[in-house]
Amino acid sequence: MDMNVVKFDFLAASDADWEAYFRHKDEILREADPEEPLLPREKRKAVFISSAASPYRQARMFLMFSPGDAAAAGFAFLSVETPRSPTYETNKHFAHLTLSVSKKYRGKGAGRLLLKRVIEEAAALEPAISELLTPVVLESGGRFLAGLGATVALENAENRLNFKDVDWKMAQAWAEEGARRNPATALVTVQTIPREDLEDYSAAYTETSAQAPQGDIEGKFVYTPEMIRFSEQKIIAQGYTPITMFTRESDGKISGLTEMMYLPEAGHKATQMLTGVREQYRGRGLGKLLKASMLLHIRKEFPGVKHVATGNADSNAPMLAINNRLGFKKHLAIKLYKLKLGPKLPEKAGPP
């Protein structure tokens, strides 16, 4: 197949390369989620550049071109941890990869060509990467990876809660009941974590994120105070309004947390990230208190929001039990595939 794969240097890319990237990306996003409006390209470009720049991860990106086509035929984003990451020694063998091929080029070897170039790059890293983790929304992507011998490591979903469907009386009751059951526990609402809470908050964040099912993913994830602060600063610089709620016990320890971010240019939605309660504080209704209080806060402070989006593993029964009662419904199924790298790609593969 007459295709050319080139590195995409997001800091030095030409206007033509950005145009090619966005034409391809717009097609993929509309195919995966036709209901979701696309942000203006300049906004997405700024967020993309900011997100790719991190002292804790390094990225390699590639565009694939077909002669005479102004849109890229494919895009790949390879991300690995750097030695500054606290889990580098544990996780340095695997990389996260997103890979997409335009519909008209699928089933013609384009995906194999693009993946081969990514694997060459991964093999040249020090240390060499032996495993790729790739999220998949489109069925064609799943067939392609399965044909290469990849296995599903974890089944996730983007779940959405439409505000018109919320039982606000129940949400208010959850918040009030949580406060009654925990009279000595403070509910704190902030945009950035207070300096005096940052160390314990990072420990709570690490602990509660580890509670979520990991499926067949071999890795460890630790969030230091410096990483938490870096993430806050980056999100704010990108134009988001972050909101974190956490519960602080009478001894000063943080028992649970929930976080969300809101972007004015996408004012129809709010994105809720991690919600969790530390093991020793479970059974007191803190999870329901946090989830309900955040929803009430969003409704009050961001009245244009129509829905809240959040991600959950399909096997995360405790969180799904709360979310389902609130009215969250599956919007997008996302499968995380694991591909072990050998000396060469298998000969057989489905589209793309």
C-alpha positions as semicolon CSV with decimal commas, in nm:
position;residue;x (nm);y (nm);z (nm)
1;M;0,000;0,000;0,000
2;D;0,137;0,342;-0,099
3;M;0,135;0,508;0,244
4;N;0,386;0,724;0,425
5;V;0,418;0,735;0,804
6;V;0,591;1,038;0,954
7;K;0,656;1,162;1,305
8;F;0,418;1,434;1,419
9;D;0,607;1,694;1,622
10;F;0,323;1,884;1,785
11;L;0,553;2,173;1,884
12;A;0,691;2,229;1,535
13;A;0,410;2,096;1,314
14;S;0,314;2,295;1,006
15;D;-0,037;2,429;0,947
16;A;-0,080;2,160;0,680
17;D;0,007;1,885;0,928
18;W;-0,236;2,025;1,185
19;E;-0,506;2,043;0,917
20;A;-0,437;1,681;0,822
21;Y;-0,451;1,577;1,187
22;F;-0,780;1,753;1,257
23;R;-0,950;1,626;0,942
24;H;-0,865;1,273;1,046
25;K;-0,947;1,324;1,413
26;D;-1,282;1,488;1,338
27;E;-1,383;1,186;1,130
28;I;-1,288;0,941;1,406
29;L;-1,458;1,140;1,682
30;R;-1,782;1,174;1,483
31;E;-1,781;0,802;1,407
32;A;-1,720;0,705;1,770
33;D;-1,964;0,952;1,927
34;P;-2,181;1,135;1,673
35;E;-2,386;1,304;1,946
36;E;-2,093;1,490;2,102
37;P;-2,022;1,840;1,963
38;L;-1,662;1,906;1,864
39;L;-1,472;2,186;2,033
40;P;-1,317;2,458;1,812
41;R;-0,992;2,335;1,662
42;E;-0,778;2,608;1,817
43;K;-0,905;2,509;2,162
44;R;-0,840;2,142;2,097
45;K;-0,493;2,223;1,965
46;A;-0,404;2,416;2,281
47;V;-0,535;2,139;2,507
48;F;-0,356;1,874;2,299
49;I;-0,020;2,050;2,323
50;S;-0,061;2,111;2,695
51;S;-0,171;1,754;2,765
52;A;0,121;1,602;2,572
53;A;0,381;1,801;2,767
54;S;0,456;1,631;3,099
55;P;0,768;1,561;3,305
56;Y;0,620;1,224;3,401
57;R;0,543;1,088;3,054
58;Q;0,702;1,117;2,712
59;A;0,502;1,093;2,391
60;R;0,573;0,988;2,033
61;M;0,316;1,073;1,764
62;F;0,276;0,970;1,403
63;L;0,064;1,071;1,106
64;M;0,001;0,840;0,813
65;F;-0,059;0,989;0,467
66;S;-0,195;0,864;0,138
67;P;-0,074;1,052;-0,171
68;G;-0,307;1,332;-0,275
69;D;-0,520;1,323;0,043
70;A;-0,515;1,641;0,254
71;A;-0,648;1,450;0,554
72;A;-0,424;1,209;0,742
73;A;-0,512;0,845;0,679
74;G;-0,414;0,749;1,034
75;F;-0,278;0,874;1,364
76;A;-0,090;0,708;1,648
77;F;0,000;0,839;1,994
78;L;0,251;0,640;2,199
79;S;0,307;0,737;2,563
80;V;0,552;0,594;2,817
81;E;0,656;0,691;3,168
82;T;0,976;0,886;3,225
83;P;1,228;0,824;3,504
84;R;1,066;1,114;3,696
85;S;0,750;0,907;3,738
86;P;0,737;0,738;4,082
87;T;0,629;0,412;3,917
88;Y;0,881;0,415;3,632
89;E;1,067;0,103;3,747
90;T;0,742;-0,092;3,774
91;N;0,577;0,033;3,455
92;K;0,865;0,103;3,217
93;H;0,795;-0,212;3,014
94;F;0,456;-0,100;2,881
95;A;0,324;0,192;2,681
96;H;-0,017;0,342;2,621
97;L;-0,115;0,363;2,256
98;T;-0,406;0,523;2,074
99;L;-0,424;0,437;1,706
100;S;-0,683;0,523;1,443
101;V;-0,727;0,469;1,069
102;S;-0,976;0,651;0,848
103;K;-1,266;0,436;0,736
104;K;-1,180;0,434;0,365
105;Y;-0,834;0,289;0,435
106;R;-0,937;0,009;0,669
107;G;-0,887;-0,351;0,565
108;K;-0,606;-0,255;0,325
109;G;-0,303;-0,294;0,549
110;A;-0,288;0,068;0,665
111;G;-0,331;-0,022;1,031
112;R;-0,050;-0,278;1,017
113;L;0,178;-0,025;0,850
114;L;0,111;0,237;1,115
115;L;0,142;-0,009;1,402
116;K;0,467;-0,146;1,261
117;R;0,615;0,205;1,268
118;V;0,499;0,252;1,628
119;I;0,653;-0,081;1,731
120;E;0,983;0,016;1,569
121;E;0,981;0,332;1,780
122;A;0,892;0,136;2,093
123;A;1,176;-0,109;2,031
124;A;1,423;0,179;2,004
125;L;1,331;0,319;2,345
126;E;1,550;0,243;2,645
127;P;1,433;0,015;2,791
128;A;1,245;-0,140;2,499
129;I;0,868;-0,164;2,536
130;S;0,730;-0,518;2,555
131;E;0,359;-0,446;2,593
132;L;0,103;-0,199;2,454
133;L;-0,222;-0,096;2,621
134;T;-0,474;0,038;2,371
135;P;-0,828;0,167;2,436
136;V;-1,083;0,076;2,168
137;V;-1,429;0,218;2,102
138;L;-1,492;0,111;1,741
139;E;-1,556;-0,258;1,673
140;S;-1,321;-0,249;1,374
141;G;-1,036;-0,160;1,609
142;G;-1,116;-0,454;1,834
143;R;-1,118;-0,696;1,541
144;F;-0,785;-0,557;1,422
145;L;-0,613;-0,599;1,757
146;A;-0,768;-0,941;1,826
147;G;-0,635;-1,055;1,489
148;L;-0,286;-0,961;1,607
149;G;-0,323;-1,167;1,923
150;A;-0,419;-0,885;2,160
151;T;-0,647;-0,968;2,451
152;V;-0,903;-0,759;2,638
153;A;-0,740;-0,652;2,963
154;L;-1,029;-0,445;3,099
155;E;-1,380;-0,349;2,991
156;N;-1,473;0,010;3,067
157;A;-1,745;0,254;2,971
158;E;-1,814;0,623;2,960
159;N;-2,134;0,650;3,163
160;R;-2,354;0,958;3,147
161;L;-2,612;1,109;3,377
162;N;-2,866;1,335;3,207
163;F;-2,973;1,603;3,450
164;K;-3,333;1,587;3,331
165;D;-3,345;1,230;3,464
166;V;-3,194;1,298;3,808
167;D;-3,403;1,239;4,118
168;W;-3,288;1,558;4,288
169;K;-3,486;1,483;4,603
170;M;-3,294;1,158;4,642
171;A;-2,963;1,335;4,578
172;Q;-3,046;1,596;4,842
173;A;-3,148;1,320;5,084
174;W;-2,817;1,138;5,028
175;A;-2,622;1,454;5,102
176;E;-2,822;1,527;5,416
177;E;-2,807;1,167;5,538
178;G;-2,428;1,158;5,488
179;A;-2,389;1,475;5,693
180;R;-2,611;1,338;5,974
181;R;-2,422;1,009;5,988
182;N;-2,084;1,184;5,997
183;P;-2,123;1,490;6,219
184;A;-1,750;1,515;6,291
185;T;-1,652;1,488;5,923
186;A;-1,604;1,805;5,720
187;L;-1,698;1,822;5,351
188;V;-1,442;2,045;5,181
189;T;-1,491;2,198;4,835
190;V;-1,189;2,348;4,655
191;Q;-1,044;2,420;4,312
192;T;-0,691;2,335;4,425
193;I;-0,595;2,117;4,719
194;P;-0,486;2,323;5,022
195;R;-0,115;2,297;5,096
196;E;-0,177;2,147;5,440
197;D;-0,389;1,866;5,289
198;L;-0,181;1,792;4,980
199;E;0,035;1,512;5,116
200;D;-0,252;1,312;5,265
201;Y;-0,472;1,390;4,965
202;S;-0,214;1,238;4,731
203;A;-0,199;0,928;4,952
204;A;-0,580;0,905;4,951
205;Y;-0,585;0,954;4,574
206;T;-0,332;0,674;4,524
207;E;-0,521;0,442;4,756
208;T;-0,868;0,502;4,614
209;S;-0,757;0,489;4,251
210;A;-0,601;0,148;4,323
211;Q;-0,940;0,021;4,445
212;A;-1,082;0,036;4,093
213;P;-1,056;-0,296;3,905
214;Q;-0,738;-0,326;3,699
215;G;-0,836;-0,637;3,505
216;D;-0,535;-0,793;3,336
217;I;-0,320;-0,479;3,361
218;E;0,015;-0,534;3,527
219;G;0,118;-0,200;3,665
220;K;0,122;0,023;3,966
221;F;0,007;0,384;3,985
222;V;0,122;0,633;4,248
223;Y;0,025;1,000;4,267
224;T;0,269;1,224;4,452
225;P;0,188;1,573;4,585
226;E;0,396;1,718;4,301
227;M;0,194;1,525;4,043
228;I;-0,136;1,637;4,193
229;R;-0,025;2,001;4,187
230;F;0,111;1,970;3,832
231;S;-0,220;1,824;3,714
232;E;-0,419;2,103;3,880
233;Q;-0,206;2,373;3,723
234;K;-0,227;2,216;3,379
235;I;-0,606;2,177;3,392
236;I;-0,651;2,540;3,496
237;A;-0,408;2,660;3,227
238;Q;-0,616;2,472;2,969
239;G;-0,921;2,676;3,067
240;Y;-1,101;2,418;3,278
241;T;-1,259;2,486;3,615
242;P;-1,165;2,195;3,841
243;I;-1,370;2,117;4,151
244;T;-1,262;1,870;4,416
245;M;-1,469;1,765;4,715
246;F;-1,312;1,564;4,992
247;T;-1,412;1,454;5,339
248;R;-1,176;1,538;5,624
249;E;-1,204;1,350;5,952
250;S;-1,171;1,512;6,295
251;D;-0,808;1,396;6,314
252;G;-0,731;1,572;5,986
253;K;-0,715;1,257;5,771
254;I;-0,885;1,258;5,432
255;S;-1,138;0,976;5,409
256;G;-1,286;1,016;5,061
257;L;-1,284;1,234;4,752
258;T;-1,450;1,314;4,423
259;E;-1,334;1,545;4,144
260;M;-1,477;1,701;3,833
261;M;-1,382;1,955;3,568
262;Y;-1,585;2,196;3,357
263;L;-1,488;2,366;3,032
264;P;-1,692;2,673;2,930
265;E;-1,652;2,591;2,559
266;A;-1,826;2,259;2,632
267;G;-2,078;2,403;2,872
268;H;-2,333;2,127;2,814
269;K;-2,135;1,879;3,021
270;A;-1,918;1,826;3,325
271;T;-1,664;1,546;3,351
272;Q;-1,638;1,359;3,679
273;M;-1,313;1,176;3,736
274;L;-1,210;0,975;4,040
275;T;-1,452;0,912;4,324
276;G;-1,343;0,691;4,610
277;V;-1,347;0,627;4,985
278;R;-1,050;0,485;5,174
279;E;-1,102;0,132;5,297
280;Q;-1,114;0,208;5,670
281;Y;-1,387;0,471;5,624
282;R;-1,630;0,267;5,416
283;G;-1,981;0,178;5,532
284;R;-2,064;0,531;5,650
285;G;-2,235;0,662;5,337
286;L;-1,941;0,883;5,238
287;G;-1,946;0,771;4,875
288;K;-2,312;0,867;4,838
289;L;-2,247;1,193;5,024
290;L;-1,965;1,285;4,787
291;K;-2,143;1,188;4,464
292;A;-2,467;1,360;4,558
293;S;-2,297;1,674;4,690
294;M;-2,096;1,712;4,369
295;L;-2,409;1,680;4,154
296;L;-2,587;1,943;4,362
297;H;-2,284;2,170;4,333
298;I;-2,270;2,133;3,955
299;R;-2,640;2,210;3,919
300;K;-2,601;2,526;4,129
301;E;-2,271;2,659;3,993
302;F;-2,293;2,548;3,628
303;P;-2,660;2,577;3,529
304;G;-2,590;2,513;3,160
305;V;-2,474;2,156;3,223
306;K;-2,704;1,897;3,066
307;H;-2,516;1,584;3,163
308;V;-2,223;1,452;3,366
309;A;-1,983;1,202;3,208
310;T;-1,768;0,961;3,405
311;G;-1,562;0,651;3,334
312;N;-1,598;0,320;3,516
313;A;-1,476;-0,034;3,478
314;D;-1,770;-0,262;3,403
315;S;-1,659;-0,477;3,698
316;N;-1,654;-0,188;3,950
317;A;-1,967;-0,305;4,129
318;P;-1,957;-0,070;4,434
319;M;-1,930;0,249;4,226
320;L;-2,172;0,128;3,961
321;A;-2,428;0,055;4,233
322;I;-2,421;0,423;4,337
323;N;-2,409;0,552;3,980
324;N;-2,696;0,332;3,865
325;R;-2,919;0,453;4,146
326;L;-2,842;0,810;4,046
327;G;-2,940;0,731;3,688
328;F;-2,607;0,699;3,505
329;K;-2,635;0,501;3,181
330;K;-2,371;0,352;2,954
331;H;-2,290;0,590;2,668
332;L;-1,975;0,441;2,516
333;A;-1,824;0,096;2,566
334;I;-1,445;0,114;2,584
335;K;-1,231;-0,200;2,581
336;L;-0,868;-0,180;2,685
337;Y;-0,659;-0,425;2,482
338;K;-0,318;-0,559;2,576
339;L;-0,077;-0,650;2,298
340;K;0,247;-0,827;2,386
341;L;0,522;-0,735;2,143
342;G;0,734;-0,997;1,970
343;P;1,002;-0,977;1,703
344;K;0,737;-0,919;1,435
345;L;0,363;-0,874;1,391
346;P;0,150;-1,183;1,324
347;E;0,056;-1,220;0,960
348;K;-0,319;-1,236;1,019
349;A;-0,522;-0,934;1,126
350;G;-0,866;-0,788;1,063
351;P;-0,936;-0,426;0,965
352;P;-0,806;-0,158;0,984
